[in-house]
Amino acid sequence: AQSVTQLDSHVSVSEGTPVLLRCNYSSSYSPSLFWYVQHPNKGLQLLLKYTSAATLVKGINGFEAEFKKSETSFHLTKPSAHMSDAAEYFCVVRAYGGSQGNLIFGKGTKLSVKP
Amino acid sequence: ETGVTQTPRHLVMGMTNKKSLKCEQHLGHNAMYWYKQSAKKPLELMFVYSLEERVENNSVPSRFSPECPNSSHLFLHLHTLQPEDSALYLCASSQDRAQGAVGYTFGSGTRLTVV
């Protein structure tokens, strides 16, 4: 079975400092991994996705994530946080087998950005 | 807007009411999904439709009844709900179910409050 674990439920950073949101995955197959962002009272927006091409994936709004098979990790980073980055972030893995194609979501990490 | 439109944005209903949530996409996608997002819980997949046929029902109570009259529209009919059903209901679509690797497009959700 596939699953993701987001290691922090809440991360707080100051504006202009780096962002690190941690995610570990479990998958019997070569995984497809995603990061989604949800701003307050909004739906989810795809930030980036890994589908077995380059291990360093660049997404929108300056975010990127690195797939590390040896560590089963897919952490999300950004060099410099903006106030507008304050939102909830979800690490997601694609299911295989009987639930082929379904997306399995982590519990989310709420990012706060202080002025 | 993402291309997936949900109405209404907010809904307050009594436990004896009957209401429907609507989702519409004109992206040419063939798969559509209903997710439930409750506080402090991961997103829960409720229903999956592929080419207008329900292909998955994740043990959802019968007081939730989905309908997919065509590939562009998805409904969630609600009746005799419980207060614990209060949540954000998210609709999503993808090119087809097997293409979950390219990610889903989400609507902004319907915030449902059952009183």
Interface residues (C-beta under 8 A of the other chain):
Chain A: S32 F34 Y36 N41 K42 G43 L44 Q45 L46 K49 T51 F90 R94 A95 S99 Q100 G101 N102 L103 F105 G106 K107 G108
Chain B: T2 V4 Q6 A31 K40 K41 P42 L43 L45 V48 E56 L90 A92 S94 D96 R97 A98 Q99 G100 A101 V102 G103 Y104 T105 F106 G107 S108 G109 R111
